[in-house]
């Protein structure tokens, strides 16, 4: 399994311990996922921090920021939460 896929799986499972072994040793905290399905929509080039936000893991988001995820990578978080609000309401 490639490191990005392993990072996504650990984010979705809320496994910060596994993620700590991958970032920054094997995966850049600003890396993007080429294609991922979030909230029944297929998205391309999604930053890991957005995957964490969509997964509802505040601790993983905090960890990614701590290890260097930038505000540029976080710009899509607003749109993910906006989409969530349509599904929740």
C-alpha positions as protocol buffer text, in pm:
chain_id: "A"
residue {
  index: 1
  type: UNK
  ca { x: 0 y: 0 z: 0 }
}
residue {
  index: 2
  type: UNK
  ca { x: 137 y: 342 z: -88 }
}
residue {
  index: 3
  type: UNK
  ca { x: 200 y: 590 z: 197 }
}
residue {
  index: 4
  type: UNK
  ca { x: -79 y: 833 z: 92 }
}
residue {
  index: 5
  type: UNK
  ca { x: -340 y: 556 z: 95 }
}
residue {
  index: 6
  type: UNK
  ca { x: -209 y: 438 z: 432 }
}
residue {
  index: 7
  type: UNK
  ca { x: -232 y: 795 z: 566 }
}
residue {
  index: 8
  type: UNK
  ca { x: -591 y: 830 z: 444 }
}
residue {
  index: 9
  type: UNK
  ca { x: -690 y: 501 z: 607 }
}
residue {
  index: 10
  type: UNK
  ca { x: -530 y: 600 z: 936 }
}
residue {
  index: 11
  type: UNK
  ca { x: -712 y: 935 z: 923 }
}
residue {
  index: 12
  type: UNK
  ca { x: -1045 y: 769 z: 852 }
}
residue {
  index: 13
  type: UNK
  ca { x: -985 y: 524 z: 1139 }
}
residue {
  index: 14
  type: UNK
  ca { x: -880 y: 812 z: 1367 }
}
residue {
  index: 15
  type: UNK
  ca { x: -545 y: 640 z: 1425 }
}
residue {
  index: 16
  type: UNK
  ca { x: -307 y: 920 z: 1514 }
}
residue {
  index: 17
  type: UNK
  ca { x: -37 y: 671 z: 1618 }
}
residue {
  index: 18
  type: UNK
  ca { x: -15 y: 523 z: 1268 }
}
residue {
  index: 19
  type: UNK
  ca { x: -23 y: 869 z: 1115 }
}
residue {
  index: 20
  type: UNK
  ca { x: 268 y: 978 z: 1335 }
}
residue {
  index: 21
  type: UNK
  ca { x: 483 y: 705 z: 1181 }
}
residue {
  index: 22
  type: UNK
  ca { x: 400 y: 826 z: 829 }
}
residue {
  index: 23
  type: UNK
  ca { x: 424 y: 1204 z: 868 }
}
residue {
  index: 24
  type: UNK
  ca { x: 670 y: 1361 z: 797 }
}
residue {
  index: 25
  type: UNK
  ca { x: 894 y: 1053 z: 742 }
}
residue {
  index: 26
  type: UNK
  ca { x: 706 y: 916 z: 439 }
}
residue {
  index: 27
  type: UNK
  ca { x: 423 y: 1162 z: 370 }
}
residue {
  index: 28
  type: UNK
  ca { x: 430 y: 1542 z: 348 }
}
residue {
  index: 29
  type: UNK
  ca { x: 164 y: 1692 z: 580 }
}
residue {
  index: 30
  type: UNK
  ca { x: 53 y: 1908 z: 284 }
}
residue {
  index: 31
  type: UNK
  ca { x: 14 y: 1610 z: 52 }
}
residue {
  index: 32
  type: UNK
  ca { x: -303 y: 1575 z: -151 }
}
residue {
  index: 33
  type: UNK
  ca { x: -504 y: 1263 z: -218 }
}
residue {
  index: 34
  type: UNK
  ca { x: -537 y: 1218 z: -597 }
}
residue {
  index: 35
  type: UNK
  ca { x: -899 y: 1092 z: -579 }
}
residue {
  index: 36
  type: UNK
  ca { x: -1122 y: 1026 z: -279 }
}
residue {
  index: 37
  type: UNK
  ca { x: -1492 y: 984 z: -214 }
}
residue {
  index: 38
  type: UNK
  ca { x: -1613 y: 1225 z: 55 }
}
residue {
  index: 39
  type: UNK
  ca { x: -1978 y: 1255 z: 151 }
}
residue {
  index: 40
  type: UNK
  ca { x: -2083 y: 1055 z: -158 }
}
residue {
  index: 41
  type: UNK
  ca { x: -1894 y: 1295 z: -386 }
}
residue {
  index: 42
  type: UNK
  ca { x: -1574 y: 1202 z: -564 }
}
residue {
  index: 43
  type: UNK
  ca { x: -1313 y: 1473 z: -517 }
}
residue {
  index: 44
  type: UNK
  ca { x: -968 y: 1516 z: -669 }
}
residue {
  index: 45
  type: UNK
  ca { x: -651 y: 1656 z: -514 }
}
residue {
  index: 46
  type: UNK
  ca { x: -791 y: 1680 z: -161 }
}
residue {
  index: 47
  type: UNK
  ca { x: -537 y: 1782 z: 108 }
}
residue {
  index: 48
  type: UNK
  ca { x: -492 y: 1535 z: 395 }
}
residue {
  index: 49
  type: UNK
  ca { x: -611 y: 1799 z: 640 }
}
residue {
  index: 50
  type: UNK
  ca { x: -943 y: 1818 z: 452 }
}
residue {
  index: 51
  type: UNK
  ca { x: -977 y: 1440 z: 469 }
}
residue {
  index: 52
  type: UNK
  ca { x: -926 y: 1467 z: 846 }
}
residue {
  index: 53
  type: UNK
  ca { x: -1185 y: 1745 z: 873 }
}
residue {
  index: 54
  type: UNK
  ca { x: -1436 y: 1548 z: 665 }
}
residue {
  index: 55
  type: UNK
  ca { x: -1374 y: 1246 z: 886 }
}
residue {
  index: 56
  type: UNK
  ca { x: -1458 y: 1458 z: 1189 }
}
residue {
  index: 57
  type: UNK
  ca { x: -1122 y: 1411 z: 1358 }
}
residue {
  index: 58
  type: UNK
  ca { x: -1021 y: 1731 z: 1534 }
}
residue {
  index: 59
  type: UNK
  ca { x: -719 y: 1561 z: 1693 }
}
residue {
  index: 60
  type: UNK
  ca { x: -585 y: 1455 z: 1352 }
}
residue {
  index: 61
  type: UNK
  ca { x: -642 y: 1808 z: 1215 }
}
residue {
  index: 62
  type: UNK
  ca { x: -449 y: 1949 z: 1513 }
}
residue {
  index: 63
  type: UNK
  ca { x: -170 y: 1697 z: 1456 }
}
residue {
  index: 64
  type: UNK
  ca { x: -142 y: 1785 z: 1086 }
}
residue {
  index: 65
  type: UNK
  ca { x: -122 y: 2156 z: 1168 }
}
residue {
  index: 66
  type: UNK
  ca { x: 140 y: 2083 z: 1435 }
}
residue {
  index: 67
  type: UNK
  ca { x: 362 y: 1897 z: 1185 }
}
residue {
  index: 68
  type: UNK
  ca { x: 335 y: 2164 z: 919 }
}
residue {
  index: 69
  type: UNK
  ca { x: 7 y: 2153 z: 725 }
}
residue {
  index: 70
  type: UNK
  ca { x: -36 y: 2505 z: 590 }
}
residue {
  index: 71
  type: UNK
  ca { x: -329 y: 2740 z: 565 }
}
residue {
  index: 72
  type: UNK
  ca { x: -320 y: 2695 z: 186 }
}
residue {
  index: 73
  type: UNK
  ca { x: -401 y: 2327 z: 233 }
}
residue {
  index: 74
  type: UNK
  ca { x: -682 y: 2419 z: 472 }
}
residue {
  index: 75
  type: UNK
  ca { x: -871 y: 2643 z: 229 }
}
residue {
  index: 76
  type: UNK
  ca { x: -1101 y: 2358 z: 122 }
}
residue {
  index: 77
  type: UNK
  ca { x: -1213 y: 2278 z: 479 }
}
residue {
  index: 78
  type: UNK
  ca { x: -1482 y: 2547 z: 467 }
}
residue {
  index: 79
  type: UNK
  ca { x: -1640 y: 2388 z: 160 }
}
residue {
  index: 80
  type: UNK
  ca { x: -1636 y: 2042 z: 317 }
}
residue {
  index: 81
  type: UNK
  ca { x: -1812 y: 2169 z: 630 }
}
residue {
  index: 82
  type: UNK
  ca { x: -2059 y: 2362 z: 416 }
}
residue {
  index: 83
  type: UNK
  ca { x: -2144 y: 2041 z: 229 }
}
residue {
  index: 84
  type: UNK
  ca { x: -2181 y: 1858 z: 559 }
}
residue {
  index: 85
  type: UNK
  ca { x: -2435 y: 2113 z: 676 }
}
residue {
  index: 86
  type: UNK
  ca { x: -2659 y: 2027 z: 379 }
}
residue {
  index: 87
  type: UNK
  ca { x: -2645 y: 1657 z: 469 }
}
residue {
  index: 88
  type: UNK
  ca { x: -2708 y: 1715 z: 840 }
}
residue {
  index: 89
  type: UNK
  ca { x: -2996 y: 1963 z: 809 }
}
